[in-house]
Amino acid sequence: MKKTTVYTLLLTLLIVNFTSSTLMAGYHEKGKSYYVYRKYEKAKKMFLKSVENQERGDSYYFLGEIEKIQKNYNEAAKYFTKAAELSNTTRKYRKNSFWNLIVLAEQKGDLDEVVRVCKKMWSTIRDASARKKVEKLINKFLWTENIEAIKSFKKGLALKKRNKTDEAMKYFQEAASTDYSFLAPKFEMSLIYYSRKEYSSAAGYLREVVGRISFYAEAHLMLGDIYFRNRSYSYARDHFIKALDFSFSGSSTRYQISYRICESSYAAGDYENALKYGIEAHSKRPGQVKPLLIISASNIKLGKYQDALDYLKKARKLQPANPDIIYQIGSIYYRQKDWRHVSYFDRLFDMANNSKIKKTKYNRAFAILAKSHFSKKQYHRTTAIIKTFPTDNRSFELTLLLGKSQYHLGHYDKAVDTLNSISLSSVDAVFLCKAYALSKRRNKAKEVMKKHLYSSDFSEAVEKSRLLRQLKKEIERESTPKDTPDSGQ
């Protein structure tokens, strides 16, 4: 009985779906019939009914055509976009939808949008005409009708092909001087300067090129690289984004550009974009660790610690001994006040000591590690960590911790030398005073005590220490005048 009910239900659903699909197809065919006879309002109603319950690309295409005929260009663009996006659109109509969008963008004078649509057309249906359209557009802006300028430019190109770049530069400069608006020689000069690592000169010409051809991906890519080298990370990010936006490049190049946006955004403090483009880069090359590190670092900056840990786990599977991964995991646990940070920073410290890893890169982690070990009274480990810092590169706090650790380890002479190298508060001077006394330099210990006895903190420490109480009594005895016999008696 139950099986019969299930079969009946399934059959009913199949019939309903088939009927619905047939009905929608019927609306589409009626719409086409009305469209052929130019009954656009009736056609529009049929096409709208056709897409009510099912996305039908061909119906969206005809809706776009109707809106275009009625000069409702913004509405037409919406329908053409929908038709271009849907994979069930007939190829002919899909291609026509893209070309309609290109024409509408040209009518607005929005050449950036023209290139974006061409790029989408190329990546979606691999129509070579889209790519050729952009190439022609770029060449149109690069070129000139000045015959003399063209002659000089061609001479320069011939010399460049023979690697005679100095001579080629003269003709390129001559071409640019003959017609200042001629961009092709300026772009060629930028390439030569870029190859010579004369980045400032290259950037001057490239800025002029993108100023007039805003959709020239190759020029944006080089400018992004130049700005990144100059540590102008916000400018680098902006040019890399435009390079990605307008580029027809394949997956490998798109990965590289996405990663460049990711790293320049992070360096600029733009962690949202660093995250966005890092994830995009990771999607193209899941086996690469570098994007994962910036994704996790960005999540840390944004306070998304669990997300950061999730990406770091992926990275650690790829490179278990990568010190940057260990550093970031330790940093997250430290921010969360989780003592697991000690084990990760300890491992990082040992790795740095036993390899050619640049230790200064992780100095902040090692400083945190030293403080953590000191708080647990692990003075040998604290001393070993702090001693890896050059003396002139130790902070006041680390120097103080080193001196205190040496004192607790019974290395009193070393503690004296270390503590004397910094200016001590009355509380910390207690350690110097004790170290002097225990290294058999009681007079020095008394000098320190006399200097700080006025402090209530120091006085409290004296009362708690038998050694310091003895010193205080000695000072008091020495300062009390001795009784002398009366000479008149």
KAVEN-V871129 format. One record per helix or strand of 2 or more residues. SS is the DSSP state (alpha for helix, beta for strand). FROM is the first residue (numbers start at 1). TO is the last residue. If there is no record, write none. Layout:
ss;from;to
SS;FROM;TO
SS;FROM;TO
This chain:
ss;from;to
alpha;2;36
alpha;40;50
alpha;57;69
alpha;73;85
alpha;91;108
alpha;111;125
alpha;128;142
alpha;147;161
alpha;165;178
alpha;184;195
alpha;199;212
alpha;217;229
alpha;233;246
alpha;251;267
alpha;271;284
alpha;289;301
alpha;305;318
alpha;323;335
alpha;340;353
alpha;359;375
alpha;379;386
alpha;391;393
alpha;396;408
alpha;412;419
alpha;426;438
alpha;442;452
alpha;456;464
alpha;466;479
